[in-house]
Amino acid sequence: MTTETWVLAQREITHWRQQPAGVLINWLFTVLIALMFGGLFGGAIGDNYFDYLMPGMFALAMFFGVESTMTAVSQDVAKGVTDRFRSLPINSASVVLGRCVADLMNSVVGLAVLVAAAAALGWRWHNGIGPALAAFGLLLLLRFALLWVGILLGLVLKGSESVAIVQILVWPVSFLSGLFVDPATMPDWLGAIAAWNPLSATASAVRELFGNPGTPVSDHALLLAIAWPVVLTAIFLPLSARRYRRLSD
């Protein structure tokens, strides 16, 4: 199964080489957003806003991966590619795992591009390499959990209109969080919702590990940053596997 998984992952990597423009745009899009928010709001919020913003942008980059995974899976289903894979004498799990490996590799490169851009603009971590690696591990753990959300959506949704609706809904989820501003500055009811957003937990824990400014959304932000991805994976992985098995129903 390992060989089959890697072969299917290489299929996606080949697509990146053949169509590099789309991949580059995805990698640079969060850099553009960071520049926009840092430039537009940095002066109004304070000198430390960029250091507060960047961990949130790292978490946002992981969340944006839902769109790319969902779109790729949906296109494969619509074009009959998934059905052809299912008809081959290969382990069915390798098809999904191949997608996971390729999308995680994509996210690693995208995160590296964003971190390099942030460093060029003056962002730094302050707690040493160990906590920094733990922070990057939490970000990739979130991405792994969101992979299964994207796979399920791609298997369930039909038509480009449905995909576009989900892509639009990504933005309210992103803003209703602690990625851009502290939930404590929001109205109480809104701040409570934002604090329980899984993105807020990861962003808060990552800020703590990097030594960047920001009030934790919880006294147990690190624990929540692990618990939320585990819960999401426990819910969406079996749902994705079940939907994949019943794809022809």
ZILIN-V849220 format. One record per residue. RES is the residue in one letter. SS is DSSP state (H for helix, E for strand, - for the rest). PHI is phi in degrees with one decimal (* if undefined). OMEGA is omega in whole degrees, -180 to 180 (* if undefined). Layout:
# ZILIN-V849220
res: <RES	RES>
ss: <SS	SS>
phi: <PHI	PHI>
omega: <OMEGA	OMEGA>
This chain:
# ZILIN-V849220
res: <M	T	T	E	T	W	V	L	A	Q	R	E	I	T	H	W	R	Q	Q	P	A	G	V	L	I	N	W	L	F	T	V	L	I	A	L	M	F	G	G	L	F	G	G	A	I	G	D	N	Y	F	D	Y	L	M	P	G	M	F	A	L	A	M	F	F	G	V	E	S	T	M	T	A	V	S	Q	D	V	A	K	G	V	T	D	R	F	R	S	L	P	I	N	S	A	S	V	V	L	G	R	C	V	A	D	L	M	N	S	V	V	G	L	A	V	L	V	A	A	A	A	A	L	G	W	R	W	H	N	G	I	G	P	A	L	A	A	F	G	L	L	L	L	L	R	F	A	L	L	W	V	G	I	L	L	G	L	V	L	K	G	S	E	S	V	A	I	V	Q	I	L	V	W	P	V	S	F	L	S	G	L	F	V	D	P	A	T	M	P	D	W	L	G	A	I	A	A	W	N	P	L	S	A	T	A	S	A	V	R	E	L	F	G	N	P	G	T	P	V	S	D	H	A	L	L	L	A	I	A	W	P	V	V	L	T	A	I	F	L	P	L	S	A	R	R	Y	R	R	L	S	D>
ss: <-	H	H	H	H	H	H	H	H	H	H	H	H	H	H	H	H	H	-	H	H	H	H	H	H	H	H	H	H	H	H	H	H	H	H	H	H	H	H	H	H	H	H	H	H	-	-	-	H	H	H	H	H	H	H	H	H	H	H	H	H	H	H	H	H	H	H	H	H	H	H	H	H	H	H	H	H	H	-	-	H	H	H	H	H	H	H	-	-	-	-	H	H	H	H	H	H	H	H	H	H	H	H	H	H	H	H	H	H	H	H	H	H	H	H	H	H	H	H	H	-	-	-	-	-	-	-	H	H	H	H	H	H	H	H	H	H	H	H	H	H	H	H	H	H	H	H	H	H	H	H	H	H	H	H	H	-	-	-	H	H	H	H	H	H	H	H	H	H	H	H	H	H	H	H	-	-	-	-	-	-	-	H	H	H	-	-	H	H	H	H	H	H	H	H	-	-	H	H	H	H	H	H	H	H	H	H	H	H	H	-	-	-	-	-	-	-	-	-	-	H	H	H	H	H	H	H	H	H	H	H	H	H	H	H	H	H	H	H	H	H	H	H	H	H	-	-	-	->
phi: <*	-61.4	-63.8	-62.6	-61.3	-67.3	-62.1	-70.4	-66.4	-63.2	-57.9	-68.9	-62.8	-62.3	-62.2	-63.1	-68.0	-78.6	-130.6	-70.1	-60.3	-63.7	-67.0	-63.5	-61.9	-61.9	-67.8	-90.6	-63.1	-68.6	-62.3	-62.5	-63.6	-61.5	-63.6	-64.7	-69.5	-62.6	-76.1	-75.8	-109.3	-58.1	-66.8	-77.1	-86.7	147.3	-65.5	-89.6	-63.1	-63.7	-65.8	-71.5	-68.2	-61.4	-58.7	-65.0	-67.2	-62.5	-66.1	-63.4	-60.9	-67.0	-69.6	-61.8	-60.7	-57.8	-62.9	-66.4	-63.3	-59.5	-64.5	-64.0	-65.3	-61.0	-66.8	-62.8	-66.4	-64.5	-86.2	82.8	-64.7	-63.0	-62.8	-66.3	-61.8	-68.0	-84.3	-80.0	-79.0	-127.9	-65.9	-61.8	-65.5	-66.6	-65.4	-70.8	-66.3	-60.2	-61.7	-62.6	-61.2	-63.3	-70.6	-66.8	-62.1	-60.2	-68.0	-62.0	-65.2	-60.1	-66.4	-62.8	-62.8	-67.0	-63.9	-62.9	-64.9	-62.4	-63.2	-65.0	-90.4	112.4	-73.3	-143.2	-96.1	-126.0	-110.1	93.5	-72.9	-60.3	-60.5	-64.1	-63.9	-63.8	-63.8	-64.3	-63.5	-64.2	-63.2	-72.2	-63.8	-62.0	-62.2	-60.7	-64.6	-71.4	-55.7	-71.1	-64.4	-64.2	-63.8	-63.1	-61.8	-65.3	-78.3	-90.4	-71.2	-123.6	90.7	-65.9	-64.8	-64.7	-62.8	-62.8	-63.0	-64.8	-61.8	-67.8	-70.0	-60.8	-66.5	-58.1	-63.1	-66.2	-73.4	-84.4	-159.0	-99.9	-71.7	-106.0	-140.6	-70.2	-56.5	-65.4	-84.5	-88.0	-52.9	-52.8	-67.8	-73.3	-63.6	-65.2	-64.6	-63.3	-66.3	-89.3	-66.0	-55.0	-64.2	-64.0	-62.3	-65.4	-60.4	-65.4	-65.9	-66.6	-58.7	-63.6	-69.2	-75.9	79.1	-88.6	-68.3	145.4	-83.2	-57.8	-72.9	-156.5	-69.1	-122.3	-61.4	-62.6	-65.4	-65.3	-66.9	-91.1	-66.1	-60.1	-60.6	-63.9	-64.9	-61.8	-64.4	-63.1	-85.1	-86.9	-63.5	-65.7	-65.1	-65.8	-62.9	-65.6	-66.4	-63.6	-65.5	-103.7	-60.7	-85.2	-70.6>
omega: <-180	180	179	179	-179	178	180	175	178	176	179	179	176	177	179	-180	-178	-179	-173	-175	-179	-180	180	179	178	-180	-175	-176	180	174	178	179	179	178	-179	-177	178	-180	-176	-172	-176	-179	-178	-174	179	-176	-177	-174	-177	177	176	-173	-168	175	175	178	177	178	179	178	177	-180	179	178	177	-178	-177	178	-179	-178	-179	180	180	179	178	178	-177	-178	-180	-179	-180	178	179	177	-177	180	-179	179	179	177	-177	180	-177	179	-180	180	176	176	-179	-179	-178	-178	175	176	178	-179	178	179	179	178	178	178	-179	178	179	179	179	179	178	-179	174	179	178	165	-169	-174	178	-173	-178	177	179	178	176	178	178	176	177	179	-180	174	176	179	179	179	-178	174	-177	173	180	179	180	179	180	179	-175	-173	178	176	-179	-179	179	178	-180	179	179	179	178	-177	178	-175	177	178	-180	-177	-180	-176	177	-179	-173	179	179	178	179	179	-179	169	-171	-176	-180	179	179	178	-179	-179	-180	175	179	178	179	-180	180	-179	-179	180	-180	176	-180	-179	179	-175	178	-176	177	177	-180	179	180	174	-178	-175	-180	179	179	180	174	-175	-178	177	179	179	180	178	-179	180	-168	178	179	177	178	180	180	180	179	179	-176	-173	-178	-179	*>
